[in-house]
Amino acid sequence: MPVATATTGGSVFLRVPDDAGSPWRVGTQEVDGPAWTLYGMTFGEWLPACLRGRT
């Protein structure tokens, strides 16, 4: 599910979990390619880490 676009043109997605009890995860896709990066953290964990340059 797309939730944001970066200033660089990349996209941020929330990955719907396979199991109803599992947390939603964050995935990103750069504008210049089809490759995905899936982060093992929730959006609430990912956003501050991203803003601090830790992702």
Helices and strands as residue ranges (DSSP letters): E 2-5, E 11-15, E 25-29, E 36-39, H 43-51
